[in-house]
Amino acid sequence: MLDLTDIALAPAVRDSLRPPRFPALSRVLGKALTLGYRLMGRHRYDDFRLERVLGAPFVVIPTVFNPKLPRTGEFLASQLDPGFPVSDAEVLDMGTGSGVCAVIAARYARRVVAVDINTEAIRCAGINVRLNNQESRVEVRHGDLFAPVAGERFDLILFNPPFLRGTPNDDRDRAWRSSDVAERFAAGVTAHLKPGGAALVLLSSFGGAGHFLEQFRSHGLRIDVHAERRFVNEKLVVFRVTPAKPAGAHGAASSAFAELET
């Protein structure tokens, strides 16, 4: 359970992370869904899989975050369309994993750079870029957070970060767990955005969403709710993060923050 009491965020962000009205029922339904996944064989997360996301095929290999099963990668990718400022933009897909957001962004963007610290994710993303014929628009780079793009700026940064606080046990665990990603991302994002640029960051009620938003606030970033979706046992919120908040910002973001307490 997130403790939001001491975080100075506006009501809209806080409410978006609010716990469900019937937590016991949510837990029971969540267990039923897990059992259903096992019966269908979809519990085999760390395995070779072929997934389809927004009409595009994606190969997922062991140790690489699956964009379909945990739902987060697919939900973030679904926010990319010509209506959002992606058209003709330069996009950074941070922690690309299978490359799902990079490939979908390349449908509209002029140029996409996809980075990941996991060497297997780099291999996997490269396979999917070629599988979807996006080699001319997507460049895949290996490295930690902003290190592979030092000195570069982007119109849009996409990030589906590790939600859990702690030291990762292996490369697969890096997709779920980190001790300092929130701090380092919040400290570096402004330097890598073009004027008028924004980051879309997906956070979940499963994990330390509050810590990410606190880091954004402490670095003077504006936080707005871009999209949200509630499942039986989880709430996902995509936050739009931009530099230099004006007075009174974070209004829409506080209610979203409270709902991620689910």
PyMOL commands that set and color helices and strands:
alter all, ss='L'
color gray80, all
select helices_A, chain A and resi 11-15+23-39+72-77+100-105+119-131+147-149+171-174+181-188+190-192+209-218+253-259
alter helices_A, ss='H'
color red, helices_A
select strands_A, chain A and resi 49-53+56-60+90-94+111-116+138-142+154-159+164-165+177-178+193-204+222-230+235-242
alter strands_A, ss='S'
color yellow, strands_A
deselect
rebuild
show_as cartoon
